[in-house]
Amino acid sequence: MPAGLTSGDTVALDAQALASWDVALAARLWELAQVLRERGVALDLSLLQRAGNGAPRAAAGQQGLYEVVALASPLHGALEDDARPAATAQAAPRPRRRIPMPPRTSEAVVTVAFFGEVLLAFGRWISGRAIVRGAEVLHQLDETGPRSLPIVAMTCALVGLMLAYMGGAQLGRIGAYNYLADIVAVGMVREVAALMTGVILAGRIGSAFAAQLATMKAGEEIDALRVLGVEPVAHLVLPRLVALLLMAPALYACGVTAGIVAGWPAASGSYGVASIEYFHQSARAIDFTHLAVGLFKTMLYVGLVALAGCREGLHAGRSAQAVGRATTTAVVKGLVWLVVAACGTTVACSMLEI
């Protein structure tokens, strides 16, 4: 590639002394034309098409070389029109065939189809017809678990502290400070810890899943897996989903503990609740039903977050802008799905009196 070429320059290709050529020359000229196109440099093929000034058209072999290079020329259409003889230029234009674009599938249909693929892949894995790499699951466990634990614990602690102050302000009107521990403990166990865990993982893990898979999509790595006969859902989605589901109970337990402990200073220092009474009442307020509901909600929220990130990553475009768009959309969809699921489960539990 000649040095010093800038956008707007023109490179002329002269093959008047060319007696014969092979496929290697055509491939090399094709690469040269592609590089020139990327740099914005024009490629003049008039000398390649004509044997000389005023001479007849080049031989069939040289004309074939011209057609090969012209396809990659940055000014293919314009140069072809300029180089075409007058008789050819006056001929009727060749009709262009319109290739119909495939109908665009709606986002809802793509999402439902993706959920179906995940369920089928999970069924094949459970039945032993598909293999999920243990090393990949352990890697995702490390990414989603220990590195997410500090932010989940800190967020749940702050929410537990706010819940204690808000609950104490309302209970003070009727002099029922002894029930402050019940409000904090039951609120953290049934809803708040699960919800905050899902929100934190949506911003940290869901976006990471989307960015990773979208980058692989842009780099054609997912297409390479399909060519090799590897199912991308089983190879990429299941390890991330399984790792996040396995780590969800631990994150939930840490969030519940941090929230209840953070509510203790507010109950003891601001509202005069004895420390022993606060923790004893918290333990009495938590039963198996509250724990089961909270754990179910956590698993549901975390699963939706993982599916939102993987769904956007696998169906992203093939550019840097598409990667950023998929990451943003994964976070937004994960939060929307999470809030809808939280509302639905809370209403269902209330109607069933659970």
C-alpha positions as CSV (number, residue, x, y, z in Angstrom):
1,M,0.0,0.0,0.0
2,P,1.6,3.3,-1.0
3,A,2.3,5.6,1.9
4,G,1.1,9.2,2.1
5,L,-2.3,8.7,0.4
6,T,-5.2,10.6,1.9
7,S,-8.9,10.9,1.4
8,G,-9.6,12.6,-2.0
9,D,-6.5,11.3,-3.8
10,T,-6.8,9.2,-6.9
11,V,-4.8,6.0,-7.8
12,A,-4.6,5.0,-11.5
13,L,-4.2,1.3,-12.3
14,D,-2.3,0.8,-15.6
15,A,-2.2,-2.8,-17.1
16,Q,-1.3,-1.9,-20.8
17,A,1.8,-4.1,-20.6
18,L,0.1,-7.0,-18.9
19,A,0.2,-10.1,-21.1
20,S,-1.4,-12.6,-18.8
21,W,-2.6,-12.8,-15.1
22,D,-3.8,-15.4,-12.7
23,V,-6.2,-15.5,-9.7
24,A,-3.5,-14.3,-7.3
25,L,-3.3,-10.9,-9.1
26,A,-7.1,-10.5,-9.0
27,A,-7.1,-11.2,-5.3
28,R,-4.3,-8.8,-4.6
29,L,-6.0,-6.0,-6.6
30,W,-9.3,-6.7,-4.8
31,E,-7.5,-6.3,-1.4
32,L,-5.9,-3.1,-2.7
33,A,-9.3,-1.7,-3.8
34,Q,-10.8,-2.5,-0.4
35,V,-8.0,-0.7,1.4
36,L,-8.4,2.3,-0.8
37,R,-12.1,2.4,-0.2
38,E,-11.6,2.4,3.6
39,R,-9.2,5.4,3.2
40,G,-11.5,7.3,0.9
41,V,-9.0,7.1,-2.1
42,A,-10.5,6.9,-5.6
43,L,-9.3,4.2,-7.9
44,D,-9.1,5.0,-11.7
45,L,-9.7,1.9,-13.8
46,S,-9.9,3.6,-17.2
47,L,-6.4,2.4,-18.2
48,L,-7.2,-1.1,-17.1
49,Q,-10.3,-1.3,-19.3
50,R,-8.6,0.3,-22.4
51,A,-5.4,-1.0,-24.0
52,G,-4.3,2.6,-24.7
53,N,-5.4,6.0,-25.7
54,G,-7.9,5.5,-28.5
55,A,-7.2,1.8,-28.7
56,P,-9.9,-0.8,-28.8
57,R,-11.1,-2.5,-25.6
58,A,-8.8,-4.8,-23.8
59,A,-8.7,-8.5,-24.4
60,A,-11.2,-10.8,-22.6
61,G,-8.8,-11.7,-19.9
62,Q,-7.9,-8.1,-19.1
63,Q,-11.6,-7.2,-19.2
64,G,-12.3,-9.9,-16.7
65,L,-9.6,-8.4,-14.4
66,Y,-11.3,-5.0,-14.8
67,E,-14.6,-6.4,-13.7
68,V,-13.2,-8.1,-10.7
69,V,-11.4,-5.0,-9.4
70,A,-14.3,-2.6,-10.3
71,L,-16.6,-4.5,-7.9
72,A,-14.4,-3.4,-5.0
73,S,-13.7,0.1,-6.3
74,P,-14.9,3.0,-4.1
75,L,-16.3,4.7,-7.2
76,H,-17.4,1.6,-9.0
77,G,-20.6,3.0,-10.5
78,A,-19.2,6.3,-11.6
79,L,-16.0,4.8,-13.1
80,E,-18.0,2.2,-15.0
81,D,-20.2,4.9,-16.5
82,D,-17.1,7.1,-17.5
83,A,-15.2,4.2,-19.0
84,R,-18.2,2.7,-20.9
85,P,-17.9,3.5,-24.7
86,A,-20.5,5.7,-26.3
87,A,-22.4,2.9,-28.0
88,T,-22.7,1.1,-24.7
89,A,-23.6,4.3,-22.9
90,Q,-26.5,5.0,-25.3
91,A,-27.9,1.5,-24.9
92,A,-31.0,1.0,-22.7
93,P,-30.1,0.6,-19.0
94,R,-30.2,-2.9,-17.7
95,P,-33.3,-3.4,-15.4
96,R,-32.4,-3.7,-11.8
97,R,-34.0,-6.5,-9.8
98,R,-35.5,-5.6,-6.5
99,I,-34.7,-8.1,-3.7
100,P,-37.6,-8.2,-1.3
101,M,-36.6,-7.5,2.3
102,P,-37.7,-10.1,4.8
103,P,-40.5,-9.0,7.1
104,R,-39.2,-7.7,10.4
105,T,-40.1,-9.9,13.4
106,S,-41.5,-8.1,16.4
107,E,-39.6,-7.8,19.7
108,A,-42.2,-9.8,21.6
109,V,-42.0,-12.7,19.2
110,V,-38.2,-12.7,19.4
111,T,-38.3,-12.7,23.2
112,V,-40.8,-15.5,23.4
113,A,-38.8,-17.6,20.9
114,F,-35.6,-16.9,23.0
115,F,-37.4,-18.1,26.1
116,G,-38.5,-21.2,24.3
117,E,-34.9,-21.9,23.1
118,V,-33.6,-21.5,26.7
119,L,-36.3,-23.9,28.0
120,L,-35.4,-26.5,25.4
121,A,-31.7,-26.2,26.0
122,F,-32.3,-26.5,29.8
123,G,-34.4,-29.6,29.2
124,R,-31.7,-31.2,27.0
125,W,-29.1,-30.4,29.7
126,I,-31.3,-32.0,32.4
127,S,-31.9,-35.1,30.3
128,G,-28.2,-35.4,29.5
129,R,-28.4,-34.6,25.8
130,A,-26.4,-31.4,26.2
131,I,-23.3,-30.5,28.1
132,V,-22.7,-27.3,30.1
133,R,-19.1,-26.7,30.8
134,G,-18.3,-26.7,34.5
135,A,-15.3,-24.4,34.1
136,E,-17.5,-21.8,32.4
137,V,-20.1,-22.1,35.2
138,L,-17.3,-21.6,37.9
139,H,-16.0,-18.6,36.0
140,Q,-19.5,-17.0,35.9
141,L,-20.0,-17.8,39.6
142,D,-16.8,-15.9,40.4
143,E,-18.0,-13.0,38.2
144,T,-21.5,-12.8,39.5
145,G,-21.0,-13.8,43.2
146,P,-18.1,-12.5,45.2
147,R,-17.7,-9.4,43.1
148,S,-21.4,-8.5,43.5
149,L,-21.6,-9.2,47.2
150,P,-20.2,-5.9,48.6
151,I,-22.6,-3.7,46.6
152,V,-25.6,-5.9,47.3
153,A,-24.9,-5.9,51.0
154,M,-24.3,-2.1,51.1
155,T,-27.4,-1.3,49.2
156,C,-29.6,-3.6,51.3
157,A,-28.1,-2.1,54.5
158,L,-29.0,1.4,53.4
159,V,-32.5,0.4,52.5
160,G,-32.9,-1.4,55.8
161,L,-31.8,1.7,57.6
162,M,-34.3,3.8,55.7
163,L,-37.0,1.2,56.4
164,A,-36.4,1.4,60.1
165,Y,-36.6,5.2,60.2
166,M,-39.7,5.3,58.1
167,G,-41.4,2.5,60.1
168,G,-40.5,4.0,63.4
169,A,-41.9,7.4,62.4
170,Q,-45.3,5.8,61.7
171,L,-45.3,3.4,64.6
172,G,-44.5,6.2,67.0
173,R,-48.0,7.7,66.4
174,I,-49.6,4.7,68.2
175,G,-46.7,3.9,70.5
176,A,-45.9,0.6,68.9
177,Y,-42.1,0.8,68.7
178,N,-41.9,-2.9,69.6
179,Y,-43.2,-3.9,66.2
180,L,-40.4,-2.0,64.4
181,A,-38.3,-5.1,64.2
182,D,-41.2,-6.9,62.5
183,I,-41.5,-4.3,59.8
184,V,-37.8,-4.3,59.0
185,A,-37.3,-8.1,59.2
186,V,-40.5,-9.1,57.2
187,G,-40.0,-6.3,54.7
188,M,-36.4,-7.3,54.0
189,V,-37.1,-11.0,53.9
190,R,-40.3,-10.9,51.7
191,E,-39.5,-8.2,49.2
192,V,-36.8,-5.6,49.7
193,A,-33.7,-7.8,49.7
194,A,-34.9,-9.7,46.7
195,L,-35.8,-6.5,44.8
196,M,-32.6,-4.7,45.6
197,T,-30.6,-7.8,44.7
198,G,-32.3,-7.9,41.3
199,V,-31.8,-4.2,40.7
200,I,-28.1,-4.3,41.5
201,L,-27.6,-7.4,39.3
202,A,-29.5,-5.8,36.5
203,G,-27.0,-2.9,36.4
204,R,-23.9,-4.9,37.0
205,I,-24.5,-8.5,35.6
206,G,-27.2,-8.0,33.1
207,S,-25.3,-5.3,31.3
208,A,-22.1,-7.4,31.4
209,F,-23.9,-10.4,29.8
210,A,-25.3,-8.2,27.1
211,A,-22.0,-6.5,26.3
212,Q,-20.1,-9.8,26.2
213,L,-22.5,-11.6,23.9
214,A,-23.1,-8.5,21.7
215,T,-19.3,-8.2,21.2
216,M,-19.1,-11.9,20.3
217,K,-22.0,-11.3,17.8
218,A,-20.2,-8.4,16.3
219,G,-17.0,-10.4,16.0
220,E,-18.9,-13.3,14.3
221,E,-17.9,-15.7,17.1
222,I,-21.5,-16.8,17.6
223,D,-21.8,-17.5,13.9
224,A,-18.6,-19.6,14.1
225,L,-20.1,-21.6,16.9
226,R,-23.2,-22.4,14.8
227,V,-20.9,-23.4,11.9
228,L,-19.1,-25.8,14.2
229,G,-22.4,-27.3,15.3
230,V,-22.4,-25.8,18.8
231,E,-25.7,-24.4,20.0
232,P,-25.1,-20.8,21.3
233,V,-27.9,-20.9,23.8
234,A,-26.6,-24.1,25.5
235,H,-22.9,-22.9,25.3
236,L,-23.3,-19.3,26.3
237,V,-26.6,-18.6,27.9
238,L,-27.1,-21.7,30.2
239,P,-23.7,-21.3,32.1
240,R,-24.5,-17.6,32.8
241,L,-28.1,-18.4,33.9
242,V,-27.2,-21.4,36.0
243,A,-24.3,-19.5,37.7
244,L,-26.6,-16.5,38.6
245,L,-29.3,-18.8,39.9
246,L,-26.8,-20.7,42.1
247,M,-25.5,-17.5,43.5
248,A,-28.9,-15.8,44.1
249,P,-29.6,-17.5,47.5
250,A,-26.3,-16.4,48.9
251,L,-26.7,-12.8,47.7
252,Y,-30.3,-12.8,49.1
253,A,-29.1,-14.1,52.5
254,C,-26.4,-11.5,52.7
255,G,-28.9,-8.8,51.7
256,V,-31.4,-9.8,54.4
257,T,-28.8,-10.0,57.1
258,A,-27.3,-6.6,56.1
259,G,-30.8,-4.9,56.1
260,I,-31.8,-6.3,59.5
261,V,-28.5,-5.4,61.1
262,A,-28.6,-1.9,59.6
263,G,-32.0,-1.3,61.1
264,W,-30.8,-2.0,64.6
265,P,-29.0,1.4,65.2
266,A,-32.1,3.3,64.2
267,A,-34.4,1.2,66.4
268,S,-32.1,1.2,69.4
269,G,-30.7,4.8,69.2
270,S,-33.6,6.8,67.8
271,Y,-36.7,4.9,69.1
272,G,-35.4,3.3,72.3
273,V,-35.9,-0.4,71.3
274,A,-33.6,-2.6,73.3
275,S,-31.0,-4.5,71.2
276,I,-31.9,-7.9,72.5
277,E,-35.6,-7.3,72.0
278,Y,-34.9,-6.0,68.4
279,F,-33.1,-9.1,67.3
280,H,-35.4,-11.5,69.3
281,Q,-38.5,-9.9,67.7
282,S,-36.8,-10.1,64.2
283,A,-36.2,-13.8,64.6
284,R,-39.8,-14.4,65.8
285,A,-41.2,-12.5,62.9
286,I,-39.4,-14.5,60.2
287,D,-41.0,-17.9,59.4
288,F,-40.6,-20.4,56.7
289,T,-43.4,-18.9,54.5
290,H,-41.6,-15.5,54.5
291,L,-38.3,-17.1,53.6
292,A,-39.9,-19.2,50.8
293,V,-41.6,-16.3,49.3
294,G,-38.5,-14.1,49.4
295,L,-36.3,-16.8,48.0
296,F,-38.7,-17.5,45.2
297,K,-38.9,-13.9,44.3
298,T,-35.1,-13.6,44.3
299,M,-34.7,-16.5,41.9
300,L,-37.4,-15.1,39.7
301,Y,-35.9,-11.6,39.6
302,V,-32.3,-12.9,39.0
303,G,-33.5,-15.2,36.3
304,L,-35.2,-12.4,34.4
305,V,-32.1,-10.2,34.7
306,A,-29.9,-12.9,33.2
307,L,-32.4,-13.7,30.4
308,A,-32.7,-10.0,29.6
309,G,-29.0,-9.6,29.2
310,C,-28.5,-12.7,27.2
311,R,-31.5,-12.0,25.0
312,E,-30.2,-8.6,24.0
313,G,-26.6,-9.8,23.5
314,L,-27.6,-12.7,21.2
315,H,-29.9,-10.5,19.1
316,A,-27.7,-7.4,18.9
317,G,-26.3,-5.9,15.7
318,R,-22.8,-6.1,14.4
319,S,-21.4,-2.7,15.2
320,A,-20.0,-0.8,18.2
321,Q,-23.2,1.2,18.4
322,A,-25.2,-2.0,18.5
323,V,-23.2,-3.3,21.4
324,G,-23.8,-0.1,23.4
325,R,-27.5,-0.2,22.4
326,A,-27.8,-3.8,23.5
327,T,-26.2,-3.1,26.9
328,T,-28.5,-0.2,27.6
329,T,-31.6,-2.1,26.5
330,A,-30.6,-5.1,28.6
331,V,-30.6,-2.9,31.8
332,V,-33.9,-1.2,30.9
333,K,-35.6,-4.5,30.0
334,G,-34.3,-6.2,33.1
335,L,-35.6,-3.5,35.4
336,V,-39.0,-3.4,33.7
337,W,-39.4,-7.2,33.8
338,L,-38.2,-7.1,37.4
339,V,-40.8,-4.5,38.5
340,V,-43.6,-6.2,36.6
341,A,-42.7,-9.5,38.3
342,A,-42.5,-7.9,41.7
343,C,-45.9,-6.3,41.3
344,G,-47.4,-9.6,40.0
345,T,-46.0,-11.8,42.7
346,T,-46.9,-9.4,45.5
347,V,-50.5,-9.2,44.3
348,A,-50.7,-13.0,43.9
349,C,-49.3,-13.6,47.4
350,S,-51.8,-11.1,48.8
351,M,-54.8,-12.7,47.0
352,L,-53.6,-16.2,48.1
353,E,-53.0,-14.9,51.7
354,I,-49.4,-16.2,51.7
